[in-house]
Amino acid sequence: LHAGDLKYEDVNNDGVVDDNDSQPIGHSTPKLYYAVNLNLTYKNVDLTFTGVGRAYYEILLNNKYFTNGSGDNTYSKFVLENIDENGMGGAYPRLTYYQVANNFKTSSFWLHDGGFFKIQNIELAWNVPVQKLQWWKGLRGIRVFARGANVYTFSKIKDVEPENINSGITNYPLNKTFTGGFKLTF
């Protein structure tokens, strides 16, 4: 081990840092699940909003996006932004050509606040006033709308989805979907 490698506490005070010094860390189950569902209407405009969130728990950042500093020269944005370039104590263990397994063991270094709030669905719609539809016989209404799904996630964890940190890395990503259209009522 060298300067820039992670250091661990000798919890049992036997003079050796090994697996006997392991102890439980963090809370991997959210203590709070919550959701918001809003339906607002003003004149002929409708806004529908659904958001979900989780709070008071930690996520272990242990996928390839966070742990790819083992010398393969294909570093993620996270690694490049947190690397210790000048030896002054960066937020990431030192990069080496050969993997230093010590730096990637499960520890509180890799544990981060997993709380998030996601705008899951949002729709903005305009219901065209009936008096403007007199030119089209039999038409009772037109609704013009724009929708989004998985629009944005507010989280302290950047660049990955806190709901599933492997999506887009080793699993299929959670897609953002935007649609628009109109509905005719006869």
C-alpha positions as CSV (number, residue, x, y, z in Angstrom):
1,L,0.0,0.0,0.0
2,H,1.1,3.5,-0.7
3,A,0.0,7.1,-0.2
4,G,-3.4,7.6,-1.8
5,D,-4.6,4.2,-0.9
6,L,-7.6,3.7,1.5
7,K,-6.7,3.1,5.1
8,Y,-8.9,1.0,7.5
9,E,-9.4,1.1,11.2
10,D,-8.1,-1.6,13.5
11,V,-11.5,-2.0,15.2
12,N,-10.5,-4.9,17.5
13,N,-7.2,-3.4,18.4
14,D,-5.1,-6.6,17.7
15,G,-2.5,-4.6,15.7
16,V,-3.6,-6.1,12.4
17,V,-6.2,-4.8,9.9
18,D,-8.0,-7.8,8.5
19,D,-11.4,-9.3,8.0
20,N,-11.8,-9.5,11.8
21,D,-12.1,-5.7,11.9
22,S,-15.3,-5.7,9.7
23,Q,-18.4,-4.3,11.2
24,P,-21.9,-3.4,9.9
25,I,-22.2,-0.1,8.1
26,G,-25.0,2.0,6.7
27,H,-28.7,1.4,6.3
28,S,-29.5,-0.1,2.9
29,T,-33.3,0.0,3.3
30,P,-35.0,3.4,3.0
31,K,-36.8,4.5,6.2
32,L,-39.1,6.7,4.1
33,Y,-40.9,6.0,0.8
34,Y,-43.1,8.9,-0.5
35,A,-45.0,10.1,-3.5
36,V,-46.6,13.2,-4.8
37,N,-49.6,13.3,-7.2
38,L,-50.9,16.6,-8.4
39,N,-53.7,17.5,-10.8
40,L,-53.9,21.2,-11.4
41,T,-56.3,23.0,-13.7
42,Y,-56.4,26.7,-14.6
43,K,-58.8,27.9,-17.2
44,N,-58.1,25.5,-20.1
45,V,-54.7,24.3,-19.0
46,D,-54.1,21.0,-17.1
47,L,-50.9,20.0,-15.3
48,T,-50.6,16.5,-14.0
49,F,-47.5,15.6,-12.0
50,T,-46.4,12.3,-10.3
51,G,-43.2,12.1,-8.3
52,V,-41.7,9.4,-6.1
53,G,-38.9,9.3,-3.6
54,R,-36.9,7.5,-1.0
55,A,-35.1,8.9,2.0
56,Y,-32.9,8.1,5.0
57,Y,-30.7,5.3,3.6
58,E,-27.3,4.8,2.0
59,I,-26.2,3.3,-1.3
60,L,-23.0,1.4,-1.8
61,L,-21.3,2.8,-4.9
62,N,-19.7,-0.4,-6.0
63,N,-20.4,-0.7,-9.7
64,K,-17.9,-0.2,-12.6
65,Y,-18.7,3.5,-12.9
66,F,-17.3,4.2,-9.5
67,T,-14.6,1.5,-9.2
68,N,-13.0,1.6,-12.7
69,G,-9.8,3.2,-11.4
70,S,-7.8,0.0,-11.6
71,G,-5.5,0.9,-14.5
72,D,-7.6,0.1,-17.6
73,N,-7.2,3.7,-18.8
74,T,-11.0,4.0,-19.5
75,Y,-12.0,6.1,-16.5
76,S,-15.6,7.2,-15.9
77,K,-16.5,10.9,-15.5
78,F,-16.8,10.3,-11.7
79,V,-13.2,9.0,-11.5
80,L,-11.7,11.8,-13.6
81,E,-13.5,14.5,-11.6
82,N,-12.5,13.0,-8.2
83,I,-8.9,11.8,-9.0
84,D,-6.0,13.0,-6.7
85,E,-3.8,14.6,-9.4
86,N,-1.4,16.4,-7.1
87,G,-1.2,14.1,-4.1
88,M,-3.2,16.6,-1.9
89,G,-5.9,14.2,-0.9
90,G,-8.5,13.8,-3.6
91,A,-11.9,12.1,-3.2
92,Y,-10.8,8.9,-5.0
93,P,-8.1,6.4,-4.2
94,R,-4.9,6.6,-6.3
95,L,-5.0,5.2,-9.8
96,T,-2.6,2.4,-10.5
97,Y,-1.7,0.2,-13.4
98,Y,-2.3,-2.9,-11.3
99,Q,-5.5,-3.1,-9.3
100,V,-5.1,-2.5,-5.6
101,A,-7.9,-4.6,-4.2
102,N,-7.6,-2.8,-0.8
103,N,-9.1,0.3,-2.4
104,F,-12.2,-1.4,-3.6
105,K,-13.3,-3.3,-0.5
106,T,-16.8,-2.6,0.9
107,S,-16.3,0.3,3.3
108,S,-17.9,3.5,4.5
109,F,-15.8,5.3,1.8
110,W,-18.1,3.9,-0.9
111,L,-21.3,4.5,1.1
112,H,-23.3,7.6,0.1
113,D,-26.7,9.1,0.8
114,G,-29.2,7.3,-1.4
115,G,-32.1,9.6,-1.0
116,F,-33.8,10.9,-4.2
117,F,-36.9,12.4,-5.6
118,K,-37.9,11.5,-9.2
119,I,-40.3,13.3,-11.5
120,Q,-41.8,10.1,-12.7
121,N,-44.6,11.5,-15.0
122,I,-45.6,15.0,-16.0
123,E,-48.2,16.2,-18.5
124,L,-49.1,19.7,-19.6
125,A,-52.2,19.9,-21.7
126,W,-54.3,22.7,-23.3
127,N,-58.0,22.0,-23.9
128,V,-59.0,24.2,-26.9
129,P,-62.1,26.3,-25.9
130,V,-65.3,24.9,-27.6
131,Q,-66.2,28.3,-29.2
132,K,-63.0,28.1,-31.3
133,L,-64.1,24.7,-32.7
134,Q,-67.3,25.9,-34.5
135,W,-65.6,25.7,-37.8
136,W,-65.4,21.9,-37.6
137,K,-68.9,20.3,-37.6
138,G,-69.3,17.5,-35.0
139,L,-66.0,18.3,-33.2
140,R,-66.6,18.7,-29.5
141,G,-63.1,19.1,-28.2
142,I,-59.3,19.2,-28.9
143,R,-56.7,18.5,-26.3
144,V,-53.1,19.3,-27.1
145,F,-50.6,17.7,-24.7
146,A,-46.9,17.1,-24.0
147,R,-45.8,14.3,-21.6
148,G,-42.6,13.1,-20.0
149,A,-41.7,10.0,-18.1
150,N,-38.6,9.7,-15.9
151,V,-37.9,13.3,-16.6
152,Y,-35.5,14.2,-13.8
153,T,-34.1,12.8,-10.6
154,F,-33.0,15.1,-7.7
155,S,-30.2,13.2,-5.8
156,K,-26.8,13.8,-4.3
157,I,-25.5,10.9,-6.4
158,K,-24.7,12.3,-9.9
159,D,-24.4,10.6,-13.3
160,V,-26.2,7.4,-12.3
161,E,-29.7,6.5,-11.4
162,P,-30.0,6.2,-7.5
163,E,-33.0,4.0,-7.9
164,N,-30.7,1.4,-9.6
165,I,-27.1,2.5,-9.9
166,N,-26.4,-0.2,-12.5
167,S,-28.9,1.0,-15.0
168,G,-26.9,2.3,-18.0
169,I,-23.7,0.7,-16.7
170,T,-24.2,-3.1,-16.6
171,N,-28.1,-3.1,-17.0
172,Y,-30.4,-1.5,-19.5
173,P,-30.9,2.2,-18.6
174,L,-34.1,3.6,-17.3
175,N,-35.4,5.5,-20.3
176,K,-36.6,9.1,-20.4
177,T,-39.6,9.3,-22.7
178,F,-41.1,12.5,-24.1
179,T,-44.3,12.5,-26.2
180,G,-46.7,15.0,-27.5
181,G,-49.9,14.9,-29.4
182,F,-53.5,15.8,-29.6
183,K,-56.9,14.2,-28.8
184,L,-60.0,14.9,-30.8
185,T,-63.4,14.4,-29.3
186,F,-66.4,14.0,-31.6
